[in-house]
């Protein structure tokens, strides 16, 4: 009887560890894609209000976000007026990255999550 309890206890502990790893994996995915969204959101606002691109912070932000926007550069036009630019491709990139992050998180969850009572 005690062997059975110990075996069940060990199995529950392994399942708990697996759930914790799945939870941490999904949290890392949300963090990475949240950071991507924040960078792209700042770029969109900076372009919209015509921030000086010579500013060190703005130039760093543009350099980092340019790498993220490479697949979306000529996807849509970017209307501009007086130095202000409405980057529609940045908005589309934000939408696509958010959907990709959500899909990746769901895939990890579905494949690796082990419910308590199975």
SULSUL-V602037 format. One record per helix or strand of 2 or more residues. SS is the DSSP state (A for helix, B for strand). FROM is the first residue (numbers start at 1). TO is the last residue. If there is no record, write none. Layout:
BEGIN
ss = <SS;SS>
from = <FROM;FROM>
to = <TO;TO>
END
This chain:
BEGIN
ss = <A;A;B;B;A>
from = <2;56;80;84;88>
to = <48;72;81;85;112>
END
